Amino acid sequence: MNDNLWGYQPSSGYTEGADLTGYSVEATDGSIGKVDKHSDEVGSAFLVVDIGVWIFGKDVLLPAGTVRGIDTEARKVFVDLTKDQIKDSPEFDKHKHTGDPVYHEQIAGYYGNFRLM
């Protein structure tokens, strides 16, 4: 992953302005959910992923730096995390935490533990 967890990796294939809403999200060990919302705001890019298939009604916030690849034809986003790492992420409330810098710091600390060197 790049040093900026809140930006898409250059190798991810992300194109600025692309709409990833509805794309399936693939963890390193299988499918985990669908993109409900995304932001490509510089320094604060993220995906909100509905993992309700795994835990009823649960959404998680994934920093854009966790995205390792995007397949636009198959409408899939591949992330450098396991399903358990995603499921065990800090509780997320999309009405409260989406733009909260304190929550973003908490998320960065959590996902920063899994960064590949």
C-alpha positions as CSV (number, residue, x, y, z in Angstrom):
1,M,0.0,0.0,0.0
2,N,1.1,3.5,-0.5
3,D,2.0,5.9,2.4
4,N,-1.3,7.7,2.1
5,L,-4.1,5.4,3.3
6,W,-6.7,7.9,2.2
7,G,-5.7,7.9,-1.5
8,Y,-6.0,5.3,-4.2
9,Q,-2.8,3.4,-5.0
10,P,-1.5,4.4,-8.5
11,S,-1.5,0.6,-9.4
12,S,-5.1,0.1,-8.4
13,G,-6.5,1.1,-11.8
14,Y,-8.8,3.8,-10.2
15,T,-9.8,6.6,-12.6
16,E,-10.7,9.9,-11.0
17,G,-14.4,10.5,-11.2
18,A,-15.3,6.8,-11.7
19,D,-18.4,5.7,-9.9
20,L,-17.8,2.5,-7.9
21,T,-21.2,2.3,-6.3
22,G,-22.7,-1.2,-6.7
23,Y,-19.3,-2.8,-7.3
24,S,-18.7,-6.1,-5.5
25,V,-15.9,-6.0,-3.0
26,E,-13.4,-8.9,-3.0
27,A,-11.2,-9.5,0.1
28,T,-8.0,-11.6,-0.3
29,D,-10.1,-14.6,0.8
30,G,-13.4,-14.0,-1.1
31,S,-16.3,-11.7,-1.6
32,I,-17.3,-9.5,1.4
33,G,-20.1,-7.1,0.1
34,K,-20.9,-4.2,-2.2
35,V,-19.8,-0.6,-2.4
36,D,-22.7,1.5,-1.1
37,K,-20.9,4.9,-1.4
38,H,-17.5,6.1,-2.3
39,S,-15.5,9.3,-2.2
40,D,-12.4,10.2,-4.2
41,E,-11.8,13.4,-2.3
42,V,-8.0,14.1,-2.2
43,G,-6.6,13.1,1.2
44,S,-9.9,11.5,2.3
45,A,-10.9,8.9,-0.4
46,F,-12.8,5.9,0.9
47,L,-15.4,3.3,0.2
48,V,-18.5,2.6,2.3
49,V,-19.1,-1.2,2.0
50,D,-22.4,-2.9,2.9
51,I,-21.3,-6.3,4.4
52,G,-24.9,-7.1,5.3
53,V,-24.5,-10.5,3.8
54,W,-22.1,-11.3,6.6
55,I,-23.5,-9.2,9.4
56,F,-27.1,-8.0,9.0
57,G,-27.2,-4.3,8.2
58,K,-23.5,-3.6,8.8
59,D,-21.5,-1.1,6.8
60,V,-17.8,-0.5,7.0
61,L,-15.5,2.3,5.9
62,L,-12.5,1.2,3.9
63,P,-9.8,3.8,3.1
64,A,-9.0,4.0,-0.6
65,G,-5.4,2.9,0.1
66,T,-6.7,-0.6,0.9
67,V,-7.9,-1.0,-2.8
68,R,-5.3,-3.0,-4.7
69,G,-7.3,-3.4,-8.0
70,I,-10.5,-2.5,-9.8
71,D,-12.1,-4.6,-12.6
72,T,-14.5,-2.3,-14.3
73,E,-15.8,-5.0,-16.7
74,A,-16.7,-7.4,-13.8
75,R,-17.6,-4.4,-11.5
76,K,-15.3,-5.6,-8.7
77,V,-13.0,-3.9,-6.3
78,F,-10.2,-5.9,-4.8
79,V,-8.8,-5.0,-1.4
80,D,-5.6,-6.0,0.5
81,L,-7.6,-7.2,3.5
82,T,-9.2,-10.5,4.6
83,K,-12.9,-10.8,5.3
84,D,-12.2,-11.1,9.1
85,Q,-10.1,-7.9,9.1
86,I,-13.0,-6.1,7.4
87,K,-15.7,-7.6,9.6
88,D,-13.7,-6.8,12.8
89,S,-13.1,-3.1,11.8
90,P,-14.3,-0.4,14.2
91,E,-18.1,0.1,14.3
92,F,-19.2,2.5,11.6
93,D,-22.3,4.8,11.4
94,K,-22.6,6.3,7.9
95,H,-24.7,9.1,9.2
96,K,-22.1,10.1,11.9
97,H,-18.7,8.9,10.9
98,T,-18.3,9.5,7.1
99,G,-16.7,12.9,7.4
100,D,-15.5,12.7,11.0
101,P,-11.7,13.3,11.2
102,V,-11.4,11.6,14.6
103,Y,-13.1,8.4,13.2
104,H,-10.8,8.5,10.2
105,E,-7.8,8.6,12.6
106,Q,-9.3,5.5,14.4
107,I,-9.8,3.7,11.1
108,A,-6.3,4.6,9.9
109,G,-4.8,3.2,13.1
110,Y,-6.8,0.0,12.6
111,Y,-6.1,-0.6,9.0
112,G,-2.5,0.7,9.3
113,N,-1.8,-2.5,11.4
114,F,-2.4,-4.6,8.2
115,R,-0.3,-2.5,5.8
116,L,2.1,-4.5,3.6
117,M,5.7,-3.2,3.7
